[in-house]
Amino acid sequence: MKCENCTKKECSKKQKNDDTQSTSVDALSSNDGFEEKNEFHTLANAKILLSDCLACDNCMTSEEGARVFQQNQKELFRILNLNKKCDTSKHKVLAVSICPQSLPYFAAKFNLSVNDAAKRLCGFLKSLGVHYVFDTTIAADFSILESQREFVQRYQRRNQEEHALPMFASACPGWIRYAERVLTNLVTSHICTAKSPQQIMGSLVKGYFARQQNLSPDKIFHVIVAPCYDKKLEALREDFYTALYNSQEVDCVLTSGEIVQIMEQKNVSMKDVTEVAVDSLFDEIKEGDVVRHDGKRSDGYLEHIFKHAAKELFGMDVKEITYKALKNKDFQEVTLEKDGETVLRFAAAYGFRNIQNMVLKLKKGKFLYHFVEVLACPGGCLNGKGQAQTEDGKPDKALLNQMEEVYAAIPVRLPETNMHIQKMYQDWLEGMDSKKVQETLHTKYSAVNQTASSLDIKW
């Protein structure tokens, strides 16, 4: 069912500050009569807050609302309880994948090192009955590598193809939701086709890992732990569903804060949990220390693509990137000069105020940038509304500062240096330029409704 009202009504997100509005839209219940009672029946139902994303009542169908409602802690415990019963034909292999931007939240909140936080979080999840706990960094490796290659290809055909540039990052589901539901194909045609790390992780778990374990994908229940609520909506996309197995790539998304709620319900402290090494997708290998990508608060698409493009297109090795803040701290640009000419101009646009200004410039034909890293949350992914919030829904600035320090201290690993990635391109994906790469690591974005313009929306 399409959302016919998503662009016709004035957007209800009118606050001047991205962080101030806290009006909520309750998702519709679809399983009230089905839910089994257990010690977690008092947990709050999943809901989308208008301050969390742009997925307000103007952009969500009733069907989507009902399915978002199912993505809560109760769904996790429904599977755990199912696995305790004798009917093994209904048992699921429960896999949880944790986003890198969630780990600093657990580390800062419980005063742990990020490596200890990862192991204790793994230990807690396995104490509940989870079988595998993965780190999604490898999925971000794939997403960044594919984004790098796509940018270089778009740049090379910029004079032949109208919508080749600029290229917009595709990792943020809040931005994607806005682009598809509110903007026209003038904008969506510029979005990078590489899947987000979350959905590539879905392909890895239900594709590569399932094959390694000789499991049917529908026998795996895959949960993502993420910083923001928009990831719940991303998991519902039709293009991330495999009809053959009647299975989504990601079955449920829980925010970091929702995991802490489970701990509180069970009266468990992270410091009391036994450390367990995080699992790897490869045989019996365990993950080592936590690593991250370049970038201050996200997976660093701007920095990785910028350095790769400088090398591939202009033969220049860029070691350090200098950001220039423009109108505010959440809109910054990076440029590359060669022989006195600016040959690359990138930007980072965080928060819908900056996104709206960016789109207006594009529509007016005054857009100067070749690539923009677009994130819906002001401050980037660490500031996702599913973590580091006070009880009244405002950012916990002290905790966020700690998280930023923790994240900055994590060692950086370049995607190109991950030997597992290179092997999987050959053994699983049949080469870097194969049809399977396009089918597994890419998707398409297009406007759902082109009858209205983003110029109609008041912010």
URRA-V778099 format. One record per pair of residues at least 6 apart in sequence whose C-alpha atoms are under 8 Angstrom apart, sorted by the first residue. I is the first residue (numbers start at 1). GAP is how many residues later the second one is. D is the distance in whole Angstrom. If there is no record, write none. Layout:
i=[I	I]
gap=[GAP	GAP]
d=[D	D]
This chain:
i=[1	1	2	2	3	3	3	3	4	5	5	6	6	6	6	6	6	7	7	7	7	7	7	7	7	8	9	10	10	10	11	11	11	11	12	12	13	13	13	13	13	13	14	14	15	15	16	18	18	18	18	18	19	19	19	19	20	20	21	21	22	22	22	22	23	23	23	24	24	24	24	25	25	25	25	25	25	26	26	26	27	27	27	27	27	27	27	27	28	28	28	28	29	29	29	29	30	30	30	30	31	35	35	36	40	40	40	40	40	41	43	43	43	45	45	46	46	46	46	46	47	47	48	48	48	49	50	51	52	52	52	52	52	52	52	53	53	53	53	53	54	54	54	55	55	55	55	59	64	64	67	68	68	71	71	71	71	72	72	72	72	73	73	73	73	75	76	79	79	79	79	80	80	80	82	82	83	83	83	91	92	92	92	93	93	93	93	93	94	94	94	94	94	94	94	94	95	95	95	95	95	95	95	95	95	96	96	96	96	96	96	96	96	97	97	97	97	97	97	97	97	97	98	98	98	98	98	98	98	99	99	99	99	99	99	99	99	100	100	100	100	101	101	101	101	101	101	101	102	102	102	102	102	102	103	103	103	104	104	104	104	104	105	105	105	105	105	105	105	106	106	106	106	107	107	107	107	107	107	108	108	108	108	109	110	110	113	114	114	114	115	115	116	117	118	118	118	119	119	119	119	120	120	120	120	120	120	121	121	121	122	122	122	122	122	123	123	123	123	123	124	124	124	125	126	126	132	133	133	134	134	134	134	135	135	135	136	136	136	137	137	137	138	138	139	139	139	139	139	140	140	140	140	141	141	141	141	141	142	142	142	142	142	143	143	143	143	143	143	144	144	144	144	145	145	146	146	147	147	147	147	147	147	148	148	148	148	150	151	151	151	151	152	152	152	154	154	154	155	155	157	158	158	163	163	163	164	165	165	165	166	166	166	166	166	167	167	167	167	167	167	168	168	168	168	168	168	168	169	169	169	169	169	169	169	170	170	170	170	170	170	170	170	171	171	171	172	172	172	172	173	173	173	173	174	174	174	175	175	175	176	179	179	179	180	180	180	180	180	180	181	181	181	182	182	182	182	182	182	182	183	183	183	183	183	183	184	184	184	184	184	184	185	185	185	187	188	188	188	189	189	191	193	193	193	193	194	194	194	195	195	195	198	198	198	199	199	199	199	200	200	202	202	202	203	203	203	205	205	205	206	206	206	206	206	207	208	209	209	210	210	210	212	216	217	217	218	218	218	221	221	222	222	222	222	223	223	223	223	223	224	224	224	224	225	225	225	225	225	226	226	226	226	226	227	227	227	227	227	227	227	227	227	228	228	228	228	228	228	229	229	229	229	229	231	232	232	232	235	235	235	235	235	235	236	239	240	240	240	241	241	241	242	242	255	255	256	256	257	257	257	258	263	277	277	277	278	278	278	279	279	279	280	280	290	290	291	291	291	291	292	292	292	292	292	293	293	293	293	293	293	294	294	294	294	294	294	295	295	295	296	296	296	297	297	297	297	297	297	298	298	298	301	302	302	302	302	302	302	303	306	306	307	307	307	310	310	310	310	310	311	311	321	322	323	323	323	324	324	324	325	325	325	326	326	330	330	330	330	330	330	330	331	331	331	331	331	332	332	332	333	333	333	333	334	334	334	335	335	335	335	335	336	336	336	336	337	337	344	344	345	345	345	345	346	346	346	346	347	347	347	347	348	348	348	349	349	349	349	349	349	350	350	350	350	350	350	350	351	351	351	351	351	351	352	352	352	353	355	355	358	360	361	375	377	377	377	382	382	382	383	383	385	388	388	388	388	388	389	389	390	415	425	425	425	426	429	429	430	430	431]
gap=[60	62	59	446	55	56	57	58	445	53	54	51	52	53	54	175	176	51	52	174	175	442	444	445	446	444	49	446	447	448	47	446	447	448	44	46	8	37	38	41	445	446	444	445	6	444	443	33	333	334	335	360	32	359	375	376	31	374	29	30	27	28	29	371	26	27	28	23	24	25	26	22	23	24	25	31	32	20	21	22	19	20	21	35	38	39	41	42	34	37	38	41	36	37	40	41	36	37	39	40	39	39	43	42	33	34	37	222	225	33	30	31	218	24	27	22	23	24	25	26	21	22	7	8	181	7	6	334	176	177	178	325	332	333	334	121	176	177	323	324	120	123	124	119	122	123	175	122	169	172	169	164	165	161	181	182	183	180	181	182	186	181	185	186	189	177	176	12	13	15	142	48	49	50	8	9	7	8	9	128	127	128	129	37	38	126	127	128	35	36	37	38	126	127	128	129	35	36	37	38	39	125	126	127	128	34	36	37	38	126	127	128	129	36	37	38	39	104	125	126	127	128	35	36	37	38	126	127	128	36	37	38	99	125	126	127	128	35	36	37	192	125	126	196	197	280	281	306	123	124	125	154	280	285	11	14	15	10	299	300	302	303	151	277	282	283	294	295	298	6	8	11	150	6	7	9	10	296	299	291	294	295	298	290	160	161	293	176	292	296	174	175	159	153	159	160	172	156	157	158	159	150	151	153	154	155	156	149	152	154	11	153	154	155	156	150	151	152	153	154	146	149	150	8	6	7	147	145	146	144	145	146	147	143	144	145	61	62	65	60	154	155	63	283	58	59	61	62	65	56	57	60	159	56	273	274	275	280	55	58	273	279	299	51	52	53	54	57	298	157	160	161	271	270	271	48	295	22	45	46	47	154	158	156	157	160	161	42	16	41	154	158	157	160	161	10	11	13	9	10	7	6	7	23	26	27	26	25	205	206	24	203	204	205	206	23	24	25	203	204	205	22	23	24	203	204	205	206	22	23	132	202	203	204	205	6	21	22	23	24	25	26	204	24	25	26	24	202	203	204	57	58	60	61	56	201	202	199	200	201	269	8	9	268	8	265	266	267	268	269	266	267	268	265	266	267	268	270	271	272	264	266	267	269	270	271	262	263	265	266	268	269	261	262	265	172	257	258	259	256	257	254	249	250	251	252	247	248	249	246	247	248	26	33	52	36	41	50	51	240	241	20	47	48	46	237	238	17	44	76	10	11	12	14	43	10	220	72	73	6	7	10	71	29	28	30	27	28	29	29	30	27	28	29	30	27	28	29	30	31	26	28	29	30	28	29	30	31	34	27	28	29	30	160	28	29	154	155	156	157	158	159	160	27	153	156	157	158	159	25	26	155	156	157	22	20	21	22	13	14	15	16	17	18	12	204	8	9	10	6	7	8	6	7	131	132	130	131	129	130	131	128	6	9	10	11	8	9	10	6	7	8	6	7	120	121	119	120	121	122	7	118	119	120	121	6	7	119	120	121	122	6	7	9	10	118	119	6	7	8	108	111	112	82	83	84	85	107	110	82	83	84	72	44	45	46	69	70	71	18	38	40	10	11	12	6	7	8	26	34	6	7	13	12	9	10	11	8	9	10	6	7	8	6	7	18	19	20	21	24	48	49	16	17	18	19	23	15	16	17	12	13	14	15	11	12	13	7	8	9	10	11	6	7	8	9	6	7	25	26	23	24	25	26	23	24	25	26	22	24	25	26	24	25	26	6	9	23	24	25	26	24	25	26	27	28	29	30	24	25	26	27	28	29	24	25	26	106	19	21	9	95	6	6	6	7	8	18	21	22	12	17	10	7	8	9	11	12	6	7	6	6	6	7	12	6	7	8	6	7	6]
d=[7	8	7	8	8	6	6	5	8	6	7	8	4	4	7	6	7	7	8	7	5	7	8	6	8	7	7	7	6	7	7	6	7	8	8	8	8	7	8	8	8	6	6	4	6	6	6	7	7	7	7	7	6	8	7	7	7	7	7	5	6	6	6	7	6	6	7	7	7	5	6	7	6	6	7	7	7	8	5	7	7	5	7	8	5	6	7	5	7	5	5	6	8	5	6	8	5	8	7	8	8	8	8	7	8	7	8	8	7	7	7	7	8	6	7	7	5	7	7	5	7	7	7	7	7	7	6	8	7	7	7	8	8	5	8	6	8	6	7	8	6	7	7	7	7	8	7	7	8	8	8	6	7	7	5	6	7	7	7	6	8	7	7	8	7	8	8	8	7	8	8	8	6	8	7	6	7	5	7	7	5	5	6	8	6	6	5	6	8	5	5	7	6	5	6	8	6	6	5	6	7	7	6	5	6	7	6	5	6	6	5	6	7	6	5	6	6	8	8	6	5	6	8	6	5	6	6	5	7	6	5	7	8	7	6	5	8	7	7	6	7	7	7	7	7	6	5	8	7	6	6	6	7	8	6	7	6	6	5	8	6	6	8	8	7	7	8	8	6	8	8	6	8	6	5	8	5	8	8	7	6	6	7	7	7	7	8	7	7	8	6	6	7	8	8	7	8	5	5	5	6	6	8	6	6	5	6	7	8	8	6	7	6	7	6	6	6	5	5	8	8	6	7	8	8	8	6	6	5	6	5	6	7	7	8	8	7	7	6	8	8	7	8	8	5	7	5	5	8	7	5	8	7	8	8	5	8	8	8	8	7	7	8	6	6	6	6	7	7	6	7	8	7	7	8	6	8	8	7	8	6	8	7	7	5	7	7	7	7	8	7	8	6	8	7	5	6	8	7	7	7	5	6	8	6	6	7	6	6	7	6	6	4	5	7	5	6	6	6	5	7	6	5	6	6	5	6	7	6	6	7	8	6	5	6	7	6	6	7	7	7	6	8	7	4	7	7	7	6	7	6	6	8	6	6	8	6	7	6	5	8	7	6	7	7	7	6	4	5	8	6	5	6	7	8	7	8	7	7	6	6	8	7	8	6	6	8	5	7	5	8	7	6	5	8	8	6	5	6	7	7	7	5	5	6	7	6	4	6	6	5	6	7	8	8	7	7	7	7	8	6	7	4	5	6	7	8	8	8	8	8	5	8	7	6	7	7	6	8	6	6	8	8	8	6	7	6	7	5	8	6	7	5	5	7	6	6	5	6	7	7	6	5	6	6	5	5	6	8	7	6	5	6	8	5	6	7	7	8	5	7	5	6	6	8	5	5	4	7	8	7	8	7	6	7	7	5	8	7	7	6	7	7	7	8	7	6	6	8	6	4	6	6	7	5	7	6	6	6	5	8	8	7	6	7	8	6	5	8	7	5	6	5	6	7	8	6	5	6	6	7	6	6	5	6	5	6	5	6	7	8	5	8	6	7	6	8	7	8	6	8	8	7	7	5	6	5	7	7	6	5	7	6	7	8	7	8	7	6	7	8	7	7	6	8	5	7	7	8	8	6	8	7	6	6	6	5	5	5	6	6	4	7	6	7	7	6	5	7	7	7	6	7	6	5	6	7	6	5	7	7	6	4	6	6	5	6	7	8	5	4	6	6	6	5	7	6	7	8	7	7	5	6	7	5	6	5	6	7	6	5	6	6	5	6	6	8	7	6	5	6	6	5	6	6	5	6	6	6	5	5	4	7	8	6	8	8	7	7	8	8	7	5	7	6	6	8	7	7	7	7	7	8	6	5	8	6	6	5	5	5	8	5	6	8	7	6	6	7	8	8]
